[in-house]
Amino acid sequence: MANRLIDEQSPYLLQHAHNPVNWYPWGEEAFIRAQQEQKPVLVSIGYAACHWCHVMEHESFEDEATAAYMNEHFINIKVDREERPDVDHLYMDAVQAIGGSGGWPLNVFVTPGRAPFYGGTYFPPRQAYGRPSWMQLLERIHHLWTEQRDEVNGQSEQLLKHLQQASLQAAKADDTALNENTCAHMCKSLLQMADKKLGGFGNAPKFPGTMAINFLLEHYHFTQNEDALKHALRSLDAMLEGGIYDQLAGGFCRYATDANWLIPHFEKMLYDNALLIGSLCDAYSITKNEQYKRIAEETISFVNKELKDASGLYYSALDADSEGVEGKFYTWAWSEWEKHSGDKENIAALYFGVSDEGNWEETNILHVANSLEAVAKEKNVTIEQVQAHIAQVKQNLLQHRATRIRPLTDDKSLLSWNALMNIALIKAGVVFGKDEYIRAADGHMQVMLQSFYVNGNLNHVWKNGEAKVMANIDDYAYLVQALVQLGSATGNEYWLLQANELSDITLRDFLHEDGNYFYFSSQAQKDIPVRKVDKYDGAQPSANAVMASNLYLLGICMEHPQYIEQGIAMWQQMASAAMRYTYSFAQWAIWQQRYVYGIKTVVIASEDGETIQKNWNQHFIPNAYVLTSKKEISEIPLLKHKFLQSQTHIFVCTESACMHPVADLKHVLDFFLTKTL
């Protein structure tokens, strides 16, 4: 028999719709009932591609006796963290404040007033791993609620106050100077935590760390620090050659569980792939190494093939599991390899590290175990022969893999993640000189605005023709960033005007009372007890950092000095944090570094502006924002009176003025290297 989740659209919630647990979706109905019956509320948070969420569901939430106890003593709510990241962020902070570790599934016990008092992540069906069983925990919470309710309520209110104070506390004025020494210190901070042998940052598990990689690539551009470049490329190379990358069909998994990047957590998220496309584009722009271009384009192909819906929006993720087994879709037993690969000479097996004993649970995760050169030498063939053979083996394996049961697709579309993918398409189009990617981004942006922008407000989720859930700051920040970049790539002023309009809404609905930062949720979002302010990077860049850069660039383009001042003030406020914890604040560090080395807007006013801009795009200049103008009358203040018929004028503009125009692009390129024009 189905529970109340059967009427939801979230794939994660629908996975639980036939549990014997009487699940509610997040909403007033559940909390009203909790008030009426004076029961504690279990808020269980996860997402569709979460392996341990599936494990706990099977072990506990599908168990009749466990479900009966939960239904008798608790009001039970299921939350898709990707639909309601505001709820997830709040209760994750609560669990960590209590002393627990973060992760998913996240199981939090709250009062009928939504105040948290206890929580944790995965709990086994029997006591293990130093943790109580799920039933033991339920019995303990029930006892606390029954026998010590006043104490529980008091502690929960104190915890809620702590979370409110932490969110409301504004950063004090930061006297840390933003200068070249600051940037050098940030680079040193990242390199100190770098795994200089295997790539990445820290020990296992290893996440992509794209924002930190991007900072290092740009630091090399500004300072020629070879160590920064080497580690950024070492990290990318390790991922490209590791099991975290799908060597057959493209696309990156969420993270590696080991230090060698071999064993992935097999879920594939849209945002990871979007962010890594951007890093690969930057690496290609600096090095012109074709491998970075190839992998970026393979990843775009994967996203378009596996995560794009008929409307033109992108789905959220592919699950880690198929047939209830993590990674089954992607791994190969030796018997399967022998039967389906066509690799009689074991050339591809040597390249991909495939063996009879396997490298993970008696199966093989494909990775680049040996270089093409090493394989060619070992097998006494040419590199071209190795490449041709591997290409054929990949086709053979893909043909068989297509017959397997596929992992679940989380087919909801999220605005923030779609915006990140839009930015990735724009960057690939610009860096690789491919207009089809720019056109794809343009069309995708039109679909995003049509789908998510309803009655003057943005929504966070779109599925089955319906937009719902108020948009959060990351939705606005990433969308504005995409619009700003699309305006540059296409020369279409409409996108900049849309970015300006949405920035005004962001300032109205999200700005913190002290004017320094943005809340995660809108002031109109009334169903959470605390509005959080998130400043650090997670798996995605800090929305506050992105919004600071949006305001700065729009301030120059639209001649809004208050926008410019706001962006600079935010960068300055975060200078100390970015110096001390650069990895966690890498998106801030990227723009602080650009500011130190001088952010300029380049206006190309010419009938041949597109060709000139394409020539410009062949160079890696991260501290420049480029606009083209082909008309004398413009709605963008910075572009007014810049264009003259049959003439080429290229302007380099600062926050307050534009330098004398020149006609030759070479002079402008030289300026960004020599600072003389």
C-alpha positions as CSV (number, residue, x, y, z in Angstrom):
1,M,0.0,0.0,0.0
2,A,1.4,3.4,-0.9
3,N,2.0,6.2,1.5
4,R,1.7,10.0,1.0
5,L,4.8,10.2,-1.1
6,I,3.0,8.5,-4.0
7,D,1.7,12.0,-5.0
8,E,5.2,13.5,-5.2
9,Q,7.3,14.0,-8.3
10,S,10.8,13.6,-6.8
11,P,12.3,10.3,-7.8
12,Y,13.9,9.9,-4.4
13,L,10.5,10.4,-2.6
14,L,8.8,8.0,-5.0
15,Q,11.4,5.4,-4.2
16,H,10.0,5.4,-0.7
17,A,6.3,5.7,-1.7
18,H,5.7,2.0,-1.0
19,N,7.6,1.7,2.2
20,P,5.4,0.5,5.2
21,V,6.6,3.7,7.0
22,N,3.9,6.3,6.9
23,W,6.1,8.9,5.2
24,Y,4.9,12.5,4.8
25,P,6.6,15.0,2.4
26,W,8.0,18.1,4.0
27,G,5.0,20.4,4.7
28,E,2.5,21.7,7.2
29,E,0.4,18.6,7.3
30,A,3.0,16.5,9.1
31,F,3.9,19.2,11.7
32,I,0.2,19.9,12.4
33,R,-0.3,16.2,13.1
34,A,2.9,16.2,15.3
35,Q,1.5,19.1,17.3
36,Q,-1.9,17.4,17.7
37,E,-0.5,14.1,18.8
38,Q,2.6,15.6,20.6
39,K,5.0,13.2,18.9
40,P,8.6,13.9,17.8
41,V,9.2,14.2,14.1
42,L,11.8,12.2,12.2
43,V,13.1,14.1,9.2
44,S,15.0,11.7,7.0
45,I,16.9,13.4,4.2
46,G,18.6,11.8,1.1
47,Y,18.7,11.8,-2.6
48,A,18.0,9.4,-5.5
49,A,21.6,8.6,-6.4
50,C,22.7,7.9,-2.7
51,H,23.9,4.4,-2.2
52,W,23.7,4.3,1.6
53,C,20.2,5.8,1.4
54,H,19.1,2.7,-0.6
55,V,20.9,0.5,1.9
56,M,19.1,2.0,4.9
57,E,15.8,1.9,3.1
58,H,16.1,-1.8,2.4
59,E,17.4,-2.7,5.9
60,S,15.1,-0.6,8.0
61,F,12.4,1.3,6.2
62,E,11.1,-1.7,4.3
63,D,11.0,-3.8,7.5
64,E,7.5,-4.2,8.8
65,A,8.3,-4.3,12.5
66,T,10.6,-1.3,12.3
67,A,8.0,0.7,10.3
68,A,5.3,-0.2,12.8
69,Y,7.4,1.3,15.6
70,M,8.2,4.4,13.6
71,N,4.5,4.9,12.7
72,E,3.4,4.5,16.3
73,H,5.9,6.8,18.0
74,F,6.9,9.3,15.4
75,I,5.7,11.5,12.6
76,N,8.0,10.6,9.7
77,I,9.0,13.0,6.9
78,K,11.1,12.2,3.9
79,V,13.0,15.1,2.2
80,D,14.9,15.1,-1.1
81,R,17.9,17.2,-0.3
82,E,18.2,18.3,-3.9
83,E,14.6,19.6,-3.9
84,R,14.9,21.3,-0.5
85,P,18.6,22.1,0.1
86,D,17.6,24.7,2.6
87,V,16.1,22.1,4.9
88,D,19.1,19.8,4.3
89,H,21.6,22.6,5.1
90,L,19.8,23.6,8.3
91,Y,19.6,20.1,9.8
92,M,23.1,19.1,8.6
93,D,24.4,22.0,10.6
94,A,22.4,20.9,13.5
95,V,23.8,17.4,13.5
96,Q,27.3,18.7,13.1
97,A,26.7,21.1,16.0
98,I,25.5,18.2,18.2
99,G,28.8,16.5,17.4
100,G,27.8,14.1,14.7
101,S,29.4,13.7,11.2
102,G,27.7,14.9,8.1
103,G,26.5,12.8,5.2
104,W,23.5,11.0,3.7
105,P,21.1,9.6,4.6
106,L,20.7,12.3,7.2
107,N,18.2,11.3,10.0
108,V,17.2,14.2,12.3
109,F,14.8,14.1,15.2
110,V,12.9,17.4,15.7
111,T,10.2,18.8,17.8
112,P,6.7,19.6,16.4
113,G,8.1,23.2,16.3
114,R,10.8,22.0,13.8
115,A,13.7,22.5,16.3
116,P,16.3,19.7,16.0
117,F,17.4,17.8,19.1
118,Y,19.3,14.7,17.8
119,G,20.5,13.2,14.5
120,G,23.0,11.2,12.6
121,T,23.5,9.6,9.2
122,Y,23.3,5.9,8.5
123,F,22.3,3.5,11.2
124,P,22.5,-0.3,10.7
125,P,19.7,-2.7,11.4
126,R,21.9,-4.3,14.1
127,Q,24.5,-2.6,16.4
128,A,27.7,-2.3,14.4
129,Y,30.5,0.1,13.4
130,G,30.3,1.5,16.9
131,R,26.8,2.7,16.3
132,P,23.5,1.7,17.8
133,S,21.0,-0.1,15.6
134,W,18.2,1.9,14.1
135,M,15.7,0.3,16.4
136,Q,17.9,1.0,19.5
137,L,18.1,4.6,18.5
138,L,14.3,4.9,17.9
139,E,13.7,3.4,21.4
140,R,16.2,5.7,23.0
141,I,14.6,8.8,21.3
142,H,11.1,7.6,22.3
143,H,12.2,7.2,25.9
144,L,13.8,10.7,25.9
145,W,10.7,12.2,24.5
146,T,8.4,10.4,26.9
147,E,10.4,10.8,30.1
148,Q,12.5,14.0,29.6
149,R,10.4,16.1,27.2
150,D,11.0,19.4,28.9
151,E,14.7,18.9,28.8
152,V,14.6,17.9,25.1
153,N,12.5,20.9,24.3
154,G,14.9,23.2,26.2
155,Q,17.9,21.7,24.5
156,S,16.3,21.9,21.0
157,E,15.4,25.6,21.5
158,Q,19.0,26.3,22.6
159,L,20.3,24.5,19.5
160,L,18.0,26.4,17.3
161,K,19.1,29.7,18.8
162,H,22.7,28.7,18.2
163,L,22.0,28.0,14.6
164,Q,20.1,31.3,14.3
165,Q,23.0,33.2,15.9
166,A,25.6,31.5,13.7
167,S,23.5,32.5,10.6
168,L,22.8,36.1,11.7
169,Q,26.4,36.8,12.9
170,A,27.9,39.1,10.3
171,A,31.6,38.8,9.5
172,K,33.5,41.6,11.2
173,A,35.4,44.1,9.1
174,D,38.4,42.3,7.8
175,D,41.7,44.2,7.7
176,T,43.5,41.5,5.8
177,A,45.0,43.2,2.8
178,L,44.2,41.8,-0.7
179,N,47.5,41.9,-2.5
180,E,49.9,39.6,-4.4
181,N,51.3,38.3,-1.1
182,T,47.7,37.3,-0.1
183,C,47.4,35.3,-3.4
184,A,50.8,33.6,-2.9
185,H,49.7,32.6,0.6
186,M,46.5,31.1,-0.8
187,C,48.5,29.1,-3.3
188,K,50.8,27.9,-0.6
189,S,47.8,26.9,1.5
190,L,46.4,24.7,-1.3
191,L,49.8,23.1,-2.2
192,Q,50.3,22.2,1.5
193,M,47.2,20.0,1.5
194,A,47.9,18.7,-2.1
195,D,48.7,15.0,-2.7
196,K,51.7,15.7,-4.9
197,K,52.1,12.1,-5.9
198,L,48.6,11.1,-6.8
199,G,46.8,14.4,-7.4
200,G,43.9,16.0,-5.6
201,F,43.8,17.4,-2.1
202,G,44.0,15.5,1.1
203,N,43.5,11.7,1.5
204,A,40.7,9.4,0.6
205,P,37.9,9.9,-0.1
206,K,38.9,12.3,-2.9
207,F,36.6,14.8,-4.4
208,P,37.3,16.7,-7.7
209,G,38.1,20.0,-6.0
210,T,37.4,22.0,-9.2
211,M,37.4,25.4,-7.6
212,A,40.9,24.8,-6.0
213,I,42.2,23.5,-9.4
214,N,40.8,26.6,-11.1
215,F,42.5,28.9,-8.6
216,L,45.9,27.1,-9.2
217,L,45.5,27.4,-13.0
218,E,44.8,31.1,-12.7
219,H,47.6,31.6,-10.2
220,Y,50.0,30.1,-12.7
221,H,48.7,32.5,-15.3
222,F,49.3,35.5,-13.1
223,T,52.6,34.5,-11.5
224,Q,54.1,31.7,-13.6
225,N,54.3,29.5,-10.5
226,E,55.1,26.1,-12.0
227,D,54.1,24.2,-8.9
228,A,50.6,25.6,-9.1
229,L,50.3,24.5,-12.7
230,K,51.8,21.1,-12.1
231,H,49.5,20.2,-9.3
232,A,46.4,21.4,-11.1
233,L,47.3,19.3,-14.2
234,R,48.4,16.4,-12.0
235,S,45.0,16.4,-10.4
236,L,43.1,16.5,-13.7
237,D,45.3,13.9,-15.2
238,A,44.7,11.5,-12.3
239,M,40.9,11.9,-12.6
240,L,40.9,11.5,-16.4
241,E,42.9,8.3,-16.1
242,G,41.2,6.9,-13.0
243,G,38.1,4.9,-12.4
244,I,36.3,8.1,-11.4
245,Y,36.0,8.8,-15.1
246,D,33.9,6.5,-17.3
247,Q,36.5,5.3,-19.7
248,L,33.9,3.9,-22.1
249,A,31.1,6.5,-22.4
250,G,32.5,9.6,-20.7
251,G,31.3,11.4,-17.6
252,F,32.7,11.7,-14.1
253,C,31.5,10.0,-11.0
254,R,31.0,12.0,-7.8
255,Y,34.2,11.1,-6.0
256,A,36.8,8.4,-5.5
257,T,36.8,6.3,-2.3
258,D,40.5,5.7,-2.5
259,A,43.6,7.9,-2.8
260,N,44.5,6.5,-6.3
261,W,41.3,7.7,-7.9
262,L,40.5,4.1,-8.9
263,I,37.4,3.2,-7.0
264,P,34.6,5.7,-7.5
265,H,31.3,6.3,-5.7
266,F,29.5,5.5,-9.0
267,E,26.8,8.1,-9.0
268,K,27.2,10.7,-11.7
269,M,25.9,14.2,-10.9
270,L,25.2,16.9,-13.4
271,Y,27.0,19.6,-11.4
272,D,30.3,17.6,-11.1
273,N,30.4,17.1,-14.8
274,A,29.6,20.7,-15.5
275,L,32.3,22.0,-13.2
276,L,34.9,19.6,-14.5
277,I,34.1,20.6,-18.1
278,G,35.0,24.2,-17.1
279,S,38.3,23.1,-15.5
280,L,39.3,21.1,-18.5
281,C,38.6,24.1,-20.7
282,D,40.9,26.2,-18.7
283,A,43.6,23.5,-18.7
284,Y,43.3,23.3,-22.5
285,S,43.4,27.0,-22.9
286,I,46.7,27.2,-21.0
287,T,48.4,24.0,-22.3
288,K,46.7,23.3,-25.7
289,N,46.8,19.7,-24.7
290,E,44.3,17.9,-26.9
291,Q,43.4,15.4,-24.2
292,Y,41.7,18.0,-22.1
293,K,39.6,19.1,-25.0
294,R,38.8,15.5,-25.9
295,I,37.6,14.6,-22.3
296,A,35.7,17.9,-22.0
297,E,33.8,17.1,-25.3
298,E,33.3,13.5,-24.3
299,T,31.7,14.7,-21.0
300,I,29.5,17.1,-22.9
301,S,28.4,14.2,-25.1
302,F,27.7,12.1,-22.1
303,V,25.6,14.8,-20.5
304,N,23.6,15.4,-23.7
305,K,23.0,11.7,-24.2
306,E,22.3,10.6,-20.7
307,L,21.0,13.6,-18.8
308,K,19.1,15.7,-21.3
309,D,15.3,15.6,-21.5
310,A,13.0,16.2,-24.4
311,S,12.3,19.8,-23.3
312,G,16.0,20.7,-23.4
313,L,16.6,20.8,-19.7
314,Y,19.1,18.5,-17.9
315,Y,18.3,15.8,-15.4
316,S,20.1,15.7,-12.0
317,A,22.0,12.4,-11.8
318,L,22.5,8.8,-12.6
319,D,22.3,6.4,-9.6
320,A,25.3,4.5,-8.3
321,D,23.4,1.2,-8.2
322,S,21.8,-1.1,-10.7
323,E,20.0,-4.3,-9.7
324,G,20.7,-3.3,-6.1
325,V,24.5,-3.5,-6.6
326,E,26.7,-0.5,-6.5
327,G,28.7,-0.1,-9.8
328,K,27.3,-3.2,-11.4
329,F,26.5,-1.3,-14.7
330,Y,30.2,-0.1,-15.0
331,T,32.4,-3.0,-13.9
332,W,33.6,-6.1,-15.7
333,A,34.3,-9.6,-14.5
334,W,37.1,-11.3,-16.4
335,S,34.7,-13.8,-18.0
336,E,32.6,-10.9,-19.3
337,W,35.7,-9.2,-20.6
338,E,36.8,-12.3,-22.5
339,K,33.4,-12.8,-24.0
340,H,32.5,-9.3,-25.1
341,S,35.6,-7.2,-25.5
342,G,37.1,-8.8,-28.6
343,D,40.5,-8.2,-27.0
344,K,42.2,-11.5,-27.9
345,E,45.7,-9.9,-27.8
346,N,45.0,-8.4,-24.3
347,I,46.1,-5.0,-25.6
348,A,43.1,-3.2,-24.1
349,A,43.3,-5.3,-21.0
350,L,46.9,-4.0,-20.5
351,Y,45.8,-0.5,-21.2
352,F,42.7,-0.5,-18.9
353,G,44.3,-2.7,-16.1
354,V,41.9,-5.6,-16.5
355,S,42.8,-8.9,-15.0
356,D,41.4,-12.3,-13.9
357,E,41.5,-11.3,-10.2
358,G,40.1,-7.9,-10.8
359,N,40.8,-4.7,-8.9
360,W,37.5,-4.3,-7.0
361,E,35.3,-7.0,-5.5
362,E,36.5,-9.5,-8.1
363,T,35.5,-7.3,-11.0
364,N,37.4,-4.7,-13.0
365,I,37.0,-0.9,-12.9
366,L,38.4,0.4,-16.1
367,H,41.2,2.9,-15.8
368,V,44.3,3.9,-17.7
369,A,46.8,1.5,-16.1
370,N,49.5,1.9,-18.7
371,S,50.2,4.6,-21.3
372,L,49.7,4.1,-25.0
373,E,53.4,4.2,-25.5
374,A,54.0,1.5,-22.8
375,V,51.3,-0.8,-24.3
376,A,52.7,-0.3,-27.8
377,K,56.2,-1.2,-26.6
378,E,55.0,-4.2,-24.6
379,K,52.9,-5.6,-27.5
380,N,55.4,-4.6,-30.2
381,V,52.9,-2.6,-32.2
382,T,52.5,1.0,-33.1
383,I,50.7,3.6,-31.0
384,E,48.2,4.1,-33.8
385,Q,47.4,0.3,-33.8
386,V,46.9,0.4,-30.0
387,Q,44.5,3.4,-30.4
388,A,42.5,1.7,-33.1
389,H,42.3,-1.5,-31.2
390,I,41.2,0.3,-28.0
391,A,38.5,2.2,-29.9
392,Q,37.1,-1.0,-31.3
393,V,37.1,-2.7,-27.8
394,K,35.3,0.3,-26.3
395,Q,32.6,0.0,-29.0
396,N,32.3,-3.8,-28.2
397,L,32.0,-3.2,-24.5
398,L,29.5,-0.3,-24.9
399,Q,27.4,-2.5,-27.1
400,H,27.2,-5.1,-24.4
401,R,26.8,-2.6,-21.6
402,A,23.7,-1.2,-23.4
403,T,22.0,-4.6,-22.7
404,R,22.5,-4.3,-18.9
405,I,19.9,-2.9,-16.6
406,R,20.7,0.8,-16.3
407,P,21.1,2.8,-13.1
408,L,18.1,4.9,-12.2
409,T,18.0,8.4,-13.7
410,D,17.0,11.2,-11.3
411,D,14.8,12.9,-13.8
412,K,14.0,16.1,-12.0
413,S,15.7,19.3,-13.3
414,L,17.2,21.7,-10.9
415,L,17.7,25.3,-11.9
416,S,21.1,25.8,-10.2
417,W,22.6,22.7,-11.7
418,N,21.2,23.5,-15.1
419,A,22.8,26.9,-14.9
420,L,26.1,25.4,-14.1
421,M,25.8,23.2,-17.2
422,N,24.9,26.3,-19.2
423,I,28.1,28.0,-18.0
424,A,30.1,24.8,-19.0
425,L,28.6,24.9,-22.6
426,I,29.4,28.6,-22.9
427,K,33.0,28.1,-21.8
428,A,33.5,25.1,-24.1
429,G,32.1,27.1,-27.0
430,V,34.4,30.0,-26.3
431,V,37.6,28.1,-25.6
432,F,37.2,25.5,-28.4
433,G,35.8,28.0,-30.9
434,K,32.7,25.9,-31.4
435,D,29.6,27.9,-32.2
436,E,27.3,24.9,-31.7
437,Y,28.0,24.9,-28.0
438,I,27.2,28.6,-27.8
439,R,23.9,28.0,-29.7
440,A,23.1,25.1,-27.4
441,A,23.7,27.3,-24.4
442,D,21.5,30.0,-25.9
443,G,18.6,27.6,-26.6
444,H,19.0,26.0,-23.1
445,M,18.9,29.4,-21.5
446,Q,15.6,30.2,-23.2
447,V,14.2,26.9,-22.0
448,M,15.4,27.5,-18.5
449,L,13.7,30.9,-18.3
450,Q,10.5,29.6,-19.8
451,S,10.4,26.6,-17.4
452,F,11.7,28.0,-14.1
453,Y,10.7,31.7,-14.2
454,V,7.0,31.8,-13.3
455,N,5.0,35.0,-12.4
456,G,8.1,37.0,-11.8
457,N,9.7,34.5,-9.5
458,L,12.3,31.7,-10.1
459,N,11.6,28.1,-9.0
460,H,14.2,25.5,-8.0
461,V,12.7,22.3,-9.4
462,W,11.1,21.4,-12.7
463,K,9.5,18.0,-13.5
464,N,6.6,16.8,-15.7
465,G,5.9,20.3,-17.0
466,E,5.6,21.8,-13.5
467,A,7.9,24.2,-11.7
468,K,7.9,24.2,-7.9
469,V,9.8,25.1,-4.8
470,M,11.1,28.7,-4.4
471,A,14.5,29.2,-5.8
472,N,17.4,29.6,-3.5
473,I,20.5,31.9,-3.7
474,D,22.5,29.3,-5.7
475,D,19.7,29.2,-8.3
476,Y,19.8,33.0,-8.7
477,A,23.6,33.3,-8.5
478,Y,24.5,30.6,-11.0
479,L,21.7,31.7,-13.4
480,V,22.9,35.3,-13.3
481,Q,26.5,34.1,-13.9
482,A,25.3,32.1,-16.9
483,L,23.4,35.1,-18.3
484,V,26.5,37.4,-17.8
485,Q,28.7,34.9,-19.6
486,L,26.1,34.2,-22.4
487,G,25.8,38.0,-23.0
488,S,29.6,38.0,-23.5
489,A,29.6,34.9,-25.8
490,T,26.7,35.9,-28.0
491,G,26.8,39.7,-28.0
492,N,23.1,39.6,-27.2
493,E,22.3,42.5,-24.8
494,Y,19.0,40.9,-23.7
495,W,20.9,38.4,-21.6
496,L,22.7,41.1,-19.6
497,L,19.4,42.9,-19.1
498,Q,17.9,39.7,-17.7
499,A,21.0,39.3,-15.4
500,N,20.5,42.8,-14.1
501,E,16.8,42.2,-13.5
502,L,17.4,39.0,-11.6
503,S,20.2,40.6,-9.5
504,D,17.8,43.3,-8.4
505,I,15.4,40.5,-7.2
506,T,18.3,38.8,-5.5
507,L,19.2,41.9,-3.6
508,R,15.5,42.4,-2.6
509,D,14.8,38.8,-1.5
510,F,18.1,37.4,-0.2
511,L,20.3,40.2,1.1
512,H,21.3,39.8,4.8
513,E,20.3,42.6,7.2
514,D,23.9,43.9,7.4
515,G,24.1,44.1,3.6
516,N,27.3,42.0,3.4
517,Y,26.0,38.6,2.4
518,F,23.0,36.7,1.0
519,Y,20.8,34.3,2.8
520,F,20.5,30.8,1.2
521,S,16.7,31.0,1.2
522,S,14.3,33.8,0.1
523,Q,12.6,36.0,2.6
524,A,9.4,34.6,1.2
525,Q,10.3,31.0,2.3
526,K,8.4,30.7,5.5
527,D,8.5,27.0,6.3
528,I,12.0,26.7,7.8
529,P,12.9,28.0,11.3
530,V,16.3,29.4,10.3
531,R,17.6,31.2,7.2
532,K,21.2,30.2,6.7
533,V,24.1,32.2,5.2
534,D,26.5,29.8,3.4
535,K,29.9,31.4,2.5
536,Y,32.1,28.3,1.8
537,D,32.3,26.1,-1.2
538,G,30.7,22.7,-1.1
539,A,30.6,20.4,-4.1
540,Q,29.5,23.5,-5.9
541,P,31.0,27.0,-5.7
542,S,29.8,29.4,-2.9
543,A,26.7,31.2,-4.2
544,N,27.8,34.2,-2.2
545,A,31.1,34.3,-3.9
546,V,29.5,33.9,-7.3
547,M,27.0,36.7,-6.5
548,A,29.8,39.0,-5.5
549,S,31.5,38.6,-8.9
550,N,28.1,38.9,-10.7
551,L,27.5,42.3,-9.0
552,Y,31.0,43.5,-9.7
553,L,30.7,42.7,-13.5
554,L,27.2,44.0,-13.8
555,G,28.1,47.1,-11.9
556,I,30.7,47.9,-14.5
557,C,28.4,47.0,-17.5
558,M,25.3,48.8,-16.1
559,E,27.2,51.6,-14.4
560,H,25.8,50.7,-11.0
561,P,28.6,51.8,-8.6
562,Q,26.7,50.3,-5.6
563,Y,27.0,46.9,-7.3
564,I,30.7,47.3,-7.7
565,E,31.1,48.5,-4.1
566,Q,29.1,45.5,-2.9
567,G,31.2,43.0,-4.8
568,I,34.5,44.5,-3.5
569,A,33.2,44.7,0.1
570,M,32.3,41.0,0.0
571,W,35.7,40.0,-1.4
572,Q,37.4,42.1,1.3
573,Q,35.2,40.7,4.1
574,M,36.3,37.1,3.1
575,A,40.0,37.8,2.6
576,S,41.1,36.3,6.0
577,A,38.9,33.2,5.6
578,A,40.2,32.6,2.1
579,M,43.8,33.0,3.3
580,R,43.3,30.6,6.2
581,Y,41.0,28.0,4.5
582,T,41.7,28.4,0.8
583,Y,40.3,25.0,-0.2
584,S,36.9,25.7,1.5
585,F,36.8,29.3,0.1
586,A,38.4,28.7,-3.3
587,Q,35.7,30.4,-5.3
588,W,36.3,33.6,-3.2
589,A,40.0,33.2,-3.7
590,I,39.6,33.0,-7.5
591,W,37.9,36.4,-7.7
592,Q,40.0,38.0,-5.0
593,Q,43.1,37.0,-7.0
594,R,41.6,38.4,-10.2
595,Y,40.8,41.6,-8.4
596,V,44.4,41.9,-7.1
597,Y,45.8,41.5,-10.6
598,G,43.2,43.8,-12.1
599,I,39.8,42.9,-13.5
600,K,39.1,44.7,-16.8
601,T,36.2,44.8,-19.2
602,V,37.1,44.8,-22.9
603,V,34.6,46.3,-25.3
604,I,35.1,45.3,-28.9
605,A,33.1,47.9,-31.0
606,S,33.3,46.7,-34.5
607,E,31.3,45.2,-37.4
608,D,33.9,42.4,-37.3
609,G,33.5,42.0,-33.5
610,E,32.8,38.2,-33.6
611,T,36.0,37.5,-35.5
612,I,38.1,39.7,-33.2
613,Q,36.5,38.1,-30.1
614,K,37.3,34.6,-31.5
615,N,40.9,35.6,-31.8
616,W,40.8,36.9,-28.2
617,N,39.3,33.6,-27.0
618,Q,42.4,31.7,-28.1
619,H,44.2,33.2,-25.1
620,F,43.7,32.4,-21.4
621,I,43.0,35.8,-19.7
622,P,40.8,35.1,-16.7
623,N,40.7,38.7,-15.4
624,A,39.0,40.1,-18.5
625,Y,35.3,40.2,-19.3
626,V,34.6,40.8,-23.0
627,L,31.6,42.5,-24.7
628,T,31.0,43.2,-28.3
629,S,29.0,46.0,-29.8
630,K,27.6,46.4,-33.3
631,K,25.2,49.3,-32.8
632,E,25.4,52.9,-31.8
633,I,22.4,52.8,-29.5
634,S,22.6,50.4,-26.7
635,E,20.6,49.6,-23.5
636,I,23.9,48.6,-21.8
637,P,25.4,51.9,-20.4
638,L,29.0,50.7,-20.9
639,L,28.4,50.1,-24.6
640,K,26.7,53.4,-25.4
641,H,28.5,55.6,-27.9
642,K,31.3,53.0,-28.4
643,F,30.4,51.9,-31.9
644,L,31.3,53.9,-35.0
645,Q,30.3,52.7,-38.5
646,S,33.1,51.0,-40.5
647,Q,35.6,51.4,-37.6
648,T,37.1,49.1,-35.1
649,H,37.6,50.5,-31.6
650,I,38.7,48.2,-28.7
651,F,38.3,49.7,-25.2
652,V,39.8,48.5,-22.0
653,C,37.6,49.6,-19.1
654,T,38.2,49.7,-15.3
655,E,35.6,50.2,-12.6
656,S,35.3,53.9,-13.3
657,A,36.7,54.7,-16.8
658,C,37.7,53.3,-20.2
659,M,41.1,53.9,-21.6
660,H,41.7,55.4,-25.1
661,P,40.5,52.9,-27.7
662,V,42.9,51.1,-30.1
663,A,42.1,49.3,-33.3
664,D,44.6,46.4,-33.1
665,L,43.8,43.5,-30.8
666,K,47.5,42.8,-30.4
667,H,47.9,46.0,-28.4
668,V,45.1,44.9,-26.0
669,L,46.6,41.4,-25.6
670,D,50.0,43.0,-24.9
671,F,48.3,45.2,-22.3
672,F,47.2,42.2,-20.2
673,L,50.8,41.1,-20.1
674,T,52.7,44.4,-19.8
675,K,50.0,46.8,-18.4
676,T,50.9,49.4,-21.1
677,L,48.5,50.4,-23.9
